[in-house]
Amino acid sequence: MKQSGGLTIVGLGITPGQTTVETIGAIKSARHLVALTDNPATLAWLETLHPQMQSFRSFYSKSKPRSKTYEDIVEHVLQMLRQGRRVCFALYGHPAVFARPAHELIRRARHEGFPARMLPGISAEDCLFADLNIDPGHGCQSYEATDFLLRRRPIDPYSALILWQIAVIGEISCPGAPKRKNLSILAKTLSDIYPRDHQVTLYVAAMFPGCRPTCDQVALRRLAGAPVDPMSTLFIPPLGVRPPDKKMLRRLGMA
């Protein structure tokens, strides 16, 4: 049964200047706006668009497991929908990328009969492609770092590799300081695939307009001891260009 409430989930981009015109329109026209972002500049900007904006920052605490925080956020928004409210939920970056509450909300809202949609935003990956001058069309593999290790994902060393959340490898509750032991495990695993002197990049997208991103290059053998920001993403360039398959060249008429 279709309900009177409705949900629009939008991505704010990494900085306020990256928010799309479509998203700004959804925010301004929303009856109720809730936001999930740690960027104070973004929160201040959202208040200029929607003075009754509610932030979810108070839902977090150092002693509270993230899974519980996410469940509280999801249930809070669902309660608003059940009260017949039309809600816009704004998230940092892209709302479908490393955003468990967004996916869970879409699933559960639709299950309860509420109309729910998601609008895209600029993600840290989009910023990485631009800042490091990377064309993913030439091949790009992307994994969360813990998932990469646990599931032993197969890697093509002749395509770029992006590993996310390397500062919290093996963390399942409340993120803390980078776990050097686990970072060493990642470095050892990668050194079985790439040369130890292969240059990799520790990347953090710029958080504010006009600021520069962090792009620190380091040899793979020094990765375990390199300075790692809580937001660091690891970019590993390909070893080179894989030669084309000669039989396929002939089949495609390109020989």
Secondary structure, DSSP 8 states (H G I E B T S, - for coil): ---S-EEEEEE-BSSGGG--HHHHHHHHH-SEEEEE---HHHHHHHHHH-TT-EESGGG--TTS-HHHHHHHHHHHHHHHHHTT-EEEEEESB-TTSS-HHHHHHHHHHHHTT--EEEE----HHHHHHHHTT--GGG-EEEEEHHHHHHTT----TTSEEEEE-GGGTT--SS--S--HHHHHHHHHHHHTTS-TT-EEEEEE--SSTT---EEEEEEGGGGGGS---TT-EEEE--SS-----HHHHHHTT--
